[in-house]
Amino acid sequence: MSLPIYVFFLAAQAGQTGQTAVPVPQTPTAPVAAPIVVTPQAMFAAPFAVTEPNRLAITPLVDGKIDEEEWDPLGTTSDGGKTYFQWEPGKLYGAAVVPNGHDAVFSFDLDANGWLQGRDNLEVRVSLSSGKPTATVRLLDATNVAGPMWRNLPGVALAATAAASSDATSTTYEVIVNDPGLEILPGDAGDTLGVRVDDPLSTSPAFDPFVPRVLSTVTLGYRRSAGLPAGVKFNTEGEGRSFVAGERGRVRLTFNGKNAAKLQRLELHTEGPAKNDTNMIAVPFPLFDNKGRSYVDYDTGIRDTAALGFRVLKGSLTAGDGISAVLESSYRIAPPVDLTLVTQPIPLGDNDRSLKLGFYIHSNSTRPLRGAVSITVPEPLKLVNTNAREFEVATSRGRLRMAFELYVPANTSGTFPIHFIGQAKGQKFDQIGYITIGGN
C-alpha cells in the first residue's frame, strides 16, 4: 500500500469511530551545515608540496589563460586549486586556477631562510573585482625585535602585470613579478627560494604579519632531467643562451656515462608557443668516447615571427630496455638587442637636479648590427636630450654602454618606468626598465 492511500485510510477510520488519526512520522529535515571557516593560521600551516623543486626558465603569455605547455605545474592548494610557477632573470611568474570567489596569494621567501626571518618575505595577492585583476605586493620585515610588520611595495606592484579570466566554476590568475630596480628578486640559475600558493576567499581581509607560513624550497635553473639510467649525467653548454628570431640557434647537450647503458635514440623538440617555429629532430644516440663523453647538437632555424621569450627544449632519451628518460633545457628566443638599466641607488633630493643614468645594449645576434633607440619617461621626470641615439655593436653577442640625462624635480620619489623604443637589424623593439627614487 502506498503512503498517500495509507494516510487517507487512517483519516477515514478516525472519522467513523471518533478516534484521532495516528500521525505519519515525518523524516526530520537535515540541519544545514555551517560553512567551514579556515583560519589563516591553519591555512598557512598546512604543508605545500611541489611536484618538481627544480624550476625552469619559461616565459608565459600573461593573458588569463593556461595554454598547453605554457606553464610549469607547481602544486595544489588545500581545496584542489592548480598552481604554477616559473622564472627568468629579474622576473617571477605565478599562476593559479581556483574556485570563483577566491583570490590567489603567492608567498615567496626570497632568501629561502624561513618565513618570519629577515626582510625578504614577499606576498603577492591577485584579486578580481568587476572583471579587473589587481596585484597587491607587500614585503614582510621581521628584523624588528618588537614584532614583524608589513611594508607595502608600490614600486613592485607598479612593475607587476596581472591577468585573470573566469568561467562558470573557476577563476584563472596569472601574474608577473618584475624587479623595479631594487634588486630584491632572485635572478640567476642556482638561486633558491621558498614558495607556496593559497586561494583564500576574496572577502578575507589582509593577513596579519605575525602568522607563520610553511613554504617549500625550490631552485631556479635552466635544465633538469628524470629517469636517466644509473651513471649517466646530462648537461647543456651555454645554458639559457639567447638566439635571435629569424636566425639559427644551436643548443649542445652533453652526456657523461658508459656504453653499457645501451642508450639508443634521442628525440628533441621545442615546447610551447615555438613548437611550430623550430625544428624537431631524432637521432641515434652517439657512443661515448674513451673519456665517457657524448654530444648531441640541437641545431634549429627559428622563424622570424616566433614568440619571444624563454622556451623549453624537451628530449626523450630511449635506453636499450625501452624505458625513456626526459631531458629539459631552457633557451631564449630573443629580439636583436636587450637594453638593461645600470642599477644604482637614487636617494631622495631636496632640490631639482639632473642625473646621468647608464644602460647597456646587449646584442643577441652573432652578426654585427646597427640600430637606434629613443627613450621616454613619465611625468614629472623629463629627458634633457630627447633625440634618438644611434648605436653599432660590431662583435658577436657584444654589448655597448650608453647613457642619458634625466631631470628630476625636488622631492620626487617612487618607481618610474623607462621606456626604450627602437629598431635593430630591421626589427622593432619595445622594452621597459624601472628606476626607484628614494628607496622602496
DRENDREN-258713 format. One line per field, with one value per residue (C-alpha): x, y, z; residue number from 1. Coordinates in Angstrom, 1 decimal, always signed. Example, Ala and Ser with C-alpha at 12.3 -4.5 7.8 and 13.67 -1.06 7.14 Angstrom:
px = c(+12.3  +13.7);
py = c(-4.5  -1.1);
pz = c(+7.8  +7.1);
num = c(1  2);
END
This chain:
px = c(+0.0  +1.4  +1.9  -0.9  -3.5  -2.5  -2.8  -6.3  -7.4  -6.4  -8.2  -11.4  -11.2  -10.8  -13.8  -16.0  -15.0  -14.3  -10.8  -7.9  -5.9  -2.4  +0.1  +2.5  +6.1  +7.9  +11.6  +13.3  +15.0  +18.7  +20.4  +22.2  +26.0  +27.7  +30.3  +33.8  +36.0  +39.7  +41.8  +44.9  +47.0  +45.6  +45.8  +49.4  +50.5  +49.3  +52.2  +52.5  +54.0  +55.6  +55.6  +59.2  +61.6  +63.8  +62.1  +62.8  +63.1  +59.9  +58.2  +54.4  +51.9  +50.1  +46.6  +44.5  +44.6  +46.6  +47.7  +49.3  +53.0  +52.9  +53.1  +55.2  +52.9  +53.9  +51.3  +47.7  +46.0  +44.2  +40.9  +42.5  +43.3  +46.0  +49.1  +52.1  +55.5  +58.5  +61.0  +63.5  +66.3  +64.7  +61.2  +59.0  +55.9  +52.9  +49.5  +46.6  +43.2  +41.0  +37.2  +35.2  +35.1  +38.7  +42.0  +45.4  +48.1  +51.7  +54.2  +58.0  +60.8  +63.4  +66.4  +65.0  +65.8  +62.2  +59.2  +59.3  +63.1  +64.8  +63.4  +62.9  +59.4  +57.2  +53.5  +51.7  +47.9  +46.0  +42.3  +39.5  +36.9  +34.4  +36.3  +39.6  +42.6  +44.8  +48.1  +48.9  +52.5  +53.8  +57.2  +57.3  +60.0  +60.8  +64.0  +62.4  +62.6  +59.3  +57.5  +57.2  +55.5  +54.3  +55.8  +53.9  +55.9  +54.1  +57.1  +56.9  +53.2  +53.6  +56.1  +53.9  +51.4  +48.3  +45.6  +42.5  +39.5  +36.6  +34.2  +31.1  +33.2  +36.7  +39.0  +42.4  +45.0  +48.4  +51.0  +54.5  +56.6  +59.2  +62.2  +61.7  +65.4  +65.7  +67.5  +65.3  +64.3  +66.5  +67.5  +70.3  +70.3  +71.1  +69.3  +66.9  +63.7  +60.7  +57.3  +53.7  +50.3  +47.0  +43.5  +41.6  +38.2  +38.2  +36.4  +39.2  +41.0  +44.7  +46.7  +48.5  +52.2  +52.9  +51.2  +53.9  +53.8  +55.2  +56.9  +58.7  +62.2  +62.7  +65.8  +65.9  +67.6  +67.9  +67.8  +66.5  +66.1  +64.2  +64.6  +68.3  +70.0  +72.3  +75.7  +74.5  +74.8  +73.3  +74.3  +73.8  +76.6  +75.7  +72.7  +69.9  +71.6  +69.6  +69.0  +67.5  +64.2  +64.9  +68.4  +69.7  +70.3  +72.3  +72.0  +74.6  +73.6  +76.5  +76.4  +78.8  +78.5  +79.4  +78.2  +77.0  +73.9  +72.9  +71.4  +69.5  +67.8  +67.3  +64.3  +64.3  +61.7  +60.8  +57.7  +55.1  +54.4  +57.6  +56.8  +55.9  +58.6  +61.6  +63.0  +62.1  +64.9  +65.5  +69.0  +70.6  +72.4  +76.2  +78.6  +80.5  +84.2  +87.1  +86.6  +83.0  +81.7  +79.0  +77.4  +74.2  +73.5  +70.0  +70.5  +67.4  +66.1  +63.9  +61.1  +61.3  +57.7  +58.4  +57.1  +59.9  +60.9  +62.4  +61.4  +62.0  +63.9  +62.5  +64.2  +63.2  +66.2  +65.4  +67.6  +68.0  +65.3  +62.8  +62.4  +62.7  +64.3  +63.1  +65.5  +64.6  +66.7  +65.7  +66.9  +65.6  +64.2  +65.2  +65.0  +68.1  +69.1  +68.3  +68.5  +69.4  +69.5  +72.5  +71.1  +72.1  +70.5  +68.9  +68.2  +65.5  +66.6  +65.6  +66.4  +65.8  +68.6  +69.9  +71.0  +73.1  +71.9  +73.6  +72.2  +73.7  +72.8  +73.3  +73.4  +71.8  +73.0  +76.1  +76.4  +77.3  +74.3  +73.3  +70.2  +68.7  +66.9  +64.6  +63.8  +60.6  +59.9  +56.8  +56.0  +57.3  +60.6  +62.0  +64.8  +67.4  +68.0  +65.1  +66.9  +67.1  +70.5  +72.2  +74.4  +76.5  +77.6  +80.4  +81.1  +79.1  +76.8  +78.7  +77.5  +77.7  +77.3  +75.4  +73.9  +71.1  +70.4  +67.3  +65.8  +64.3  +62.2  +62.8  +61.3  +60.3  +60.1  +58.6  +59.1  +59.1  +59.2  +61.9  +60.7  +63.1  +61.7  +63.8  +65.0  +67.9  +68.5  +65.3  +63.3  +61.5  +61.9  +59.9  +61.3  +60.8  +63.2  +62.5  +64.2  +63.2  +63.9  +64.0  +64.1  +61.1);
py = c(+0.0  +3.4  +6.1  +8.5  +5.7  +4.6  +8.1  +8.5  +5.2  +6.3  +9.6  +7.9  +5.3  +8.1  +9.9  +6.8  +5.9  +9.3  +8.4  +10.6  +9.7  +8.4  +10.9  +9.7  +10.1  +12.7  +12.4  +15.3  +17.9  +17.6  +20.6  +22.9  +22.5  +25.7  +26.8  +25.7  +28.7  +28.1  +30.5  +32.0  +30.1  +26.8  +27.6  +28.7  +25.9  +23.2  +21.8  +22.9  +20.1  +20.9  +18.5  +19.4  +21.5  +22.4  +25.3  +26.1  +29.5  +29.8  +32.9  +32.6  +34.9  +36.6  +36.8  +34.9  +31.6  +28.5  +27.2  +23.8  +23.7  +27.3  +26.9  +24.6  +22.9  +23.6  +22.0  +22.2  +24.4  +22.8  +22.7  +21.4  +24.6  +24.1  +26.3  +27.1  +28.8  +29.6  +32.4  +34.3  +36.6  +39.5  +38.1  +35.6  +34.2  +32.7  +31.3  +29.6  +28.1  +28.5  +28.4  +31.5  +34.0  +33.2  +35.2  +33.8  +34.5  +33.8  +33.7  +34.0  +33.6  +35.2  +34.1  +30.6  +31.1  +30.7  +32.9  +35.5  +35.6  +38.8  +41.2  +39.0  +37.6  +38.7  +38.4  +38.9  +38.8  +38.8  +39.7  +40.1  +42.9  +44.0  +42.0  +43.8  +42.0  +43.7  +42.7  +43.9  +43.4  +43.5  +42.8  +41.3  +42.9  +40.7  +42.4  +44.4  +42.6  +44.2  +42.3  +41.8  +44.4  +44.7  +47.2  +48.0  +47.9  +50.1  +50.0  +46.3  +46.5  +49.1  +46.8  +43.8  +42.6  +40.6  +38.9  +36.9  +35.2  +33.3  +30.6  +29.1  +27.5  +28.8  +31.8  +31.7  +34.2  +35.0  +37.4  +38.7  +40.0  +42.3  +43.8  +47.6  +48.4  +47.4  +44.1  +42.2  +39.3  +36.2  +36.1  +33.6  +29.8  +28.1  +30.6  +29.1  +30.5  +29.3  +29.3  +28.5  +29.4  +29.7  +30.7  +32.4  +33.9  +37.2  +38.6  +37.6  +40.6  +41.2  +38.7  +39.7  +39.9  +37.6  +34.5  +31.8  +30.2  +26.8  +27.0  +24.6  +25.3  +25.4  +26.0  +28.2  +26.6  +26.1  +22.3  +19.2  +15.5  +12.5  +8.8  +8.8  +5.4  +4.9  +6.5  +8.8  +12.6  +15.3  +18.9  +21.8  +24.0  +27.7  +27.3  +29.9  +31.2  +33.7  +33.3  +35.9  +35.2  +34.8  +33.4  +29.9  +28.5  +25.6  +24.0  +21.4  +18.6  +16.9  +13.5  +11.5  +7.8  +4.4  +2.4  -0.3  +1.9  +1.0  +4.4  +4.1  +7.2  +10.9  +12.9  +16.7  +19.4  +22.8  +23.0  +25.7  +28.6  +28.0  +24.3  +25.1  +27.8  +25.5  +22.1  +18.6  +16.1  +12.4  +10.8  +7.6  +8.2  +8.5  +6.2  +7.6  +8.2  +6.8  +9.6  +8.8  +11.8  +12.1  +15.1  +15.9  +19.3  +20.6  +22.8  +24.7  +27.5  +30.0  +31.6  +35.4  +35.6  +33.2  +34.5  +35.9  +34.5  +31.5  +28.2  +24.6  +22.2  +18.8  +15.5  +11.9  +9.5  +5.8  +3.1  -0.5  -1.7  +0.6  +3.0  +6.7  +9.4  +13.0  +15.9  +19.6  +22.7  +26.3  +28.6  +32.0  +33.3  +37.0  +40.3  +41.6  +43.6  +43.8  +47.1  +46.9  +49.9  +50.1  +49.6  +52.3  +53.7  +57.1  +58.9  +61.5  +65.0  +68.3  +70.3  +70.0  +68.0  +66.2  +62.6  +60.8  +57.2  +54.4  +51.5  +48.6  +47.5  +43.7  +42.2  +38.7  +38.3  +36.5  +39.2  +42.9  +45.1  +48.8  +50.4  +53.4  +53.8  +56.5  +56.9  +58.2  +58.8  +59.7  +62.9  +64.6  +63.3  +64.8  +63.9  +66.5  +65.3  +63.6  +62.8  +59.2  +57.6  +55.5  +52.6  +49.9  +46.6  +45.3  +41.9  +38.8  +39.0  +42.1  +44.9  +48.6  +51.1  +54.3  +57.0  +59.5  +62.6  +62.8  +65.9  +65.1  +67.7  +68.3  +65.7  +63.3  +59.7  +56.5  +53.9  +55.0  +53.1  +54.0  +53.1  +52.1  +52.0  +51.4  +49.2  +47.0  +44.6  +45.8  +44.7  +46.9  +46.5  +47.9  +47.3  +48.8  +49.2  +50.7  +53.1  +53.7  +57.1  +57.4  +53.7  +51.3);
pz = c(+0.0  -0.9  +1.7  +0.5  +0.4  +3.9  +5.3  +3.7  +5.2  +8.7  +8.4  +7.2  +10.0  +12.6  +11.2  +11.6  +15.2  +16.6  +17.2  +16.5  +13.4  +14.0  +12.6  +10.0  +11.1  +9.0  +8.1  +10.0  +7.9  +8.0  +9.6  +7.2  +7.7  +8.8  +6.3  +7.2  +8.1  +7.7  +9.8  +8.3  +10.9  +9.7  +6.0  +6.1  +8.5  +6.0  +4.0  +0.4  -1.7  -5.0  -7.9  -9.0  -6.9  -10.0  -11.7  -15.4  -17.0  -19.2  -20.4  -20.4  -22.2  -19.3  -20.6  -18.0  -19.9  -19.2  -22.6  -23.4  -22.4  -21.4  -17.6  -15.3  -12.7  -9.1  -6.8  -5.5  -2.9  +0.1  -1.9  -5.1  -6.9  -9.6  -9.2  -11.4  -11.0  -13.3  -13.7  -15.9  -14.8  -12.9  -13.0  -11.2  -12.9  -11.0  -12.0  -10.2  -11.2  -8.1  -7.3  -8.1  -5.3  -4.3  -4.6  -5.3  -2.8  -3.8  -0.9  -1.7  +0.8  -1.4  +0.7  +1.5  +5.2  +6.6  +6.8  +9.6  +9.2  +8.0  +5.4  +2.4  +2.6  -0.3  -0.6  -3.9  -3.7  -7.0  -7.0  -9.5  -9.0  -11.6  -14.2  -13.4  -11.9  -9.4  -7.7  -4.2  -3.2  +0.4  +2.0  +5.5  +7.6  +10.6  +11.6  +14.4  +17.7  +18.7  +16.0  +12.3  +10.1  +6.6  +4.2  +1.0  -2.2  -4.6  -6.9  -7.3  -7.7  -10.5  -12.2  -11.9  -14.5  -13.7  -15.8  -15.0  -16.5  -15.1  -16.3  -14.5  -11.7  -11.5  -11.9  -13.6  -12.3  -13.9  -12.6  -13.5  -10.5  -12.0  -10.2  -10.3  -10.0  -6.3  -7.0  -4.5  -6.7  -7.3  -10.9  -11.5  -12.1  -8.8  -6.7  -4.2  -2.6  -0.7  -2.3  -1.6  -3.2  -1.4  -2.5  +0.3  -0.1  -1.9  +1.2  +3.5  +5.0  +4.6  +6.7  +9.9  +9.7  +12.7  +11.1  +10.2  +6.8  +5.7  +2.3  +0.0  -1.2  -5.0  -7.1  -10.2  -13.2  -16.9  -17.1  -15.4  -16.1  -14.9  -15.4  -16.6  -16.3  -13.4  -14.1  -16.9  -16.4  -18.6  -19.0  -21.5  -22.9  -22.8  -20.6  -21.1  -24.3  -26.4  -30.2  -32.4  -34.1  -37.8  -37.3  -36.4  -32.9  -31.6  -28.2  -27.3  -25.0  -23.3  -21.6  -19.4  -19.0  -20.4  -23.4  -21.0  -20.5  -24.1  -25.0  -28.3  -29.5  -28.7  -29.9  -29.4  -29.9  -28.5  -26.4  -26.1  -28.5  -30.5  -31.3  -34.9  -35.3  -34.6  -35.7  -34.4  -34.6  -33.8  -33.9  -32.9  -29.6  -30.3  -28.5  -25.5  -26.3  -24.2  -21.7  -21.2  -23.2  -25.8  -27.5  -29.4  -31.0  -31.4  -34.5  -35.5  -37.6  -35.8  -37.7  -37.6  -36.3  -33.4  -30.0  -27.9  -24.5  -22.7  -24.2  -23.2  -25.4  -24.4  -25.1  -24.9  -24.5  -25.0  -23.5  -24.5  -22.1  -23.9  -20.9  -21.8  -19.8  -20.0  -20.6  -20.4  -21.1  -21.3  -24.1  -25.2  -28.5  -28.3  -30.0  -31.7  -28.6  -24.9  -23.1  -19.4  -17.0  -14.8  -11.3  -8.8  -5.6  -6.2  -3.0  -2.4  -3.3  -1.8  -4.9  -8.6  -10.2  -13.3  -13.1  -15.6  -15.9  -17.8  -19.7  -21.7  -25.2  -25.4  -28.8  -29.1  -32.7  -33.9  -36.6  -36.3  -36.1  -36.2  -34.8  -33.0  -29.7  -28.3  -24.6  -23.0  -19.3  -17.3  -15.6  -13.5  -14.9  -18.1  -20.5  -21.0  -24.6  -26.4  -29.7  -30.8  -30.2  -32.9  -32.0  -33.5  -31.9  -34.0  -32.3  -32.0  -28.9  -27.9  -25.6  -25.6  -22.7  -23.3  -21.0  -20.8  -18.6  -16.6  -14.9  -11.5  -9.7  -5.9  -3.5  -6.3  -5.1  -6.3  -9.1  -12.7  -16.0  -18.5  -22.0  -24.7  -28.3  -31.3  -34.2  -35.0  -37.8  -39.4  -36.4  -33.9  -30.2  -27.2  -23.8  -20.3  -17.4  -14.0  -11.6  -8.0  -6.4  -2.6  -1.7  -1.7);
num = c(1  2  3  4  5  6  7  8  9  10  11  12  13  14  15  16  17  18  19  20  21  22  23  24  25  26  27  28  29  30  31  32  33  34  35  36  37  38  39  40  41  42  43  44  45  46  47  48  49  50  51  52  53  54  55  56  57  58  59  60  61  62  63  64  65  66  67  68  69  70  71  72  73  74  75  76  77  78  79  80  81  82  83  84  85  86  87  88  89  90  91  92  93  94  95  96  97  98  99  100  101  102  103  104  105  106  107  108  109  110  111  112  113  114  115  116  117  118  119  120  121  122  123  124  125  126  127  128  129  130  131  132  133  134  135  136  137  138  139  140  141  142  143  144  145  146  147  148  149  150  151  152  153  154  155  156  157  158  159  160  161  162  163  164  165  166  167  168  169  170  171  172  173  174  175  176  177  178  179  180  181  182  183  184  185  186  187  188  189  190  191  192  193  194  195  196  197  198  199  200  201  202  203  204  205  206  207  208  209  210  211  212  213  214  215  216  217  218  219  220  221  222  223  224  225  226  227  228  229  230  231  232  233  234  235  236  237  238  239  240  241  242  243  244  245  246  247  248  249  250  251  252  253  254  255  256  257  258  259  260  261  262  263  264  265  266  267  268  269  270  271  272  273  274  275  276  277  278  279  280  281  282  283  284  285  286  287  288  289  290  291  292  293  294  295  296  297  298  299  300  301  302  303  304  305  306  307  308  309  310  311  312  313  314  315  316  317  318  319  320  321  322  323  324  325  326  327  328  329  330  331  332  333  334  335  336  337  338  339  340  341  342  343  344  345  346  347  348  349  350  351  352  353  354  355  356  357  358  359  360  361  362  363  364  365  366  367  368  369  370  371  372  373  374  375  376  377  378  379  380  381  382  383  384  385  386  387  388  389  390  391  392  393  394  395  396  397  398  399  400  401  402  403  404  405  406  407  408  409  410  411  412  413  414  415  416  417  418  419  420  421  422  423  424  425  426  427  428  429  430  431  432  433  434  435  436  437  438  439  440);
END
